[in-house]
Amino acid sequence: MNFIHSFLAVTGEMAPYLLLGFLIAGILHVFVPRTFYNKYLSGDNPLSVLYAALLGISLPLCSCGVIPTAIGLKNEKASNGAVASFLIATPQTGIDSILATYSVLGLGFAVIRPVAALVTGVCGGLLVNRFARESSAQSMEGGTCTVESGSKLFRVLRYAFFEMMQDIGGRLTVGLILAALIQVAVPDEFFLHFGSEPLLQMLIILIVAVPMYICSTGSIPVAAALMLKGLSPGAAFVMLMAGPAVNLASILVVRKSLGTRFTIIYLSVIVVFSVLFGLGINAAGLSVNPIHEHLHAHEGISTFKLIAAILLFILIAFALTMKFLERFRRRETPAADTTVFKVEGMHCSHCEAAVVRAVENIPGVEKADASAPRGTLTIKGTADEFMIRAAVENAGYTFKGSE
């Protein structure tokens, strides 16, 4: 019962803000054209680096989804510095995670998260412009994003409450479950017993957070739960910053697509600045949202929050069920001029769009469709397989040949 209560309490606090954040993300996706984001990023100067960070902060992309998007920007002639700034700043935060951070951790953390993303993105971009202006990334002619069908309202709702739920719903749920388990299973003041030094706590969090995958929203309840067990606010912020910004898979893709020097700068900026911001938060004595006291006291959840939590999980359950069933949907026999290729590394709708953009302008490609659940790329036309392989691999994915 303690676990269920803790789970509902954390979910109820976040659900209203998450639903609002998803809706805003859908509006941005539909009403802000892709060309707007690309227009200001091509200059090899500090201003393009600043624009890249500012534009990336509002986007609800995780460290998985941001990789193909950043490579797409590179292919559309964005500067290396702008690409680095976008890669570093974007996954750390987003409209949904800013609102969720405010709901769980308070105004201070909600303000510092986008500020930290902006500072690290700009600094990383400037360093790349200075020391890794040229990279090993192979640029190719990128196409435009596939036109979405339906009214704008339908597209907003579909992206906000279906596609985004498919992309991060599972990891968000895992984050909430972990938060509840931490509250129930980990003894109070646990972190104070083995690492009372804040810097040591931050290093431990870095060792755990950097290689693993956790989205900016899913990291919030985990950080809150760890703080209840004695983790310092600064060390919790390291998790909020470094965990979403990078993972082992993204490191490998960035190195392959953008070069070793680029990758070293990218990682170093995230690690160093997350620790610096963490130390600054501890030195400033930043207080957190009273939700901690509520969770400790096992206070009841309001009807409104309970309804929001139920709605959130209905949407997540539906989206993830449809994603799961997609793997087993009966496949039609491909037409004579259609070939199905296996592609590894696609995890979300952004990955699918990146693969389609990579191949749709290849001579001979009449139509392209990618499926992350199945790990397939379906090509209608007579395009050369070697060109398809090169395009897919340049976009940062693993081409495994035809089925």
Secondary structure by P-SEA (a helix, b strand, c coil): caaaaaaaaaaaacaaaaaaaaaaaaaaaccccccccccccccccaaaaaaaaaaaccccccaaaaaaaaaaaaaacccaaaaaaaacccccccaaaaaaaaacccaaaaaaaaaaaaaaaaaaaaaaaccccccccccccccccccccccaaaaaaaaaccccccccaaaaaaaaaaaaaaaccccccccccccccaaaaaaaaaaaccccccccccaaaaaaaaaaacccaaaaaaaacccccccaaaaaaaaacccaaaaaaaaaaaaaaaaaaaaaaaaacccccaaaaaaaacccccaaaaaaaaaaaaaaaaaaaaaaaccccccccccccbbbbbbcccccaaaaaaaaaaccccccccbbbbbccccbbbbcccccaaaaaaaaaaacccccccc
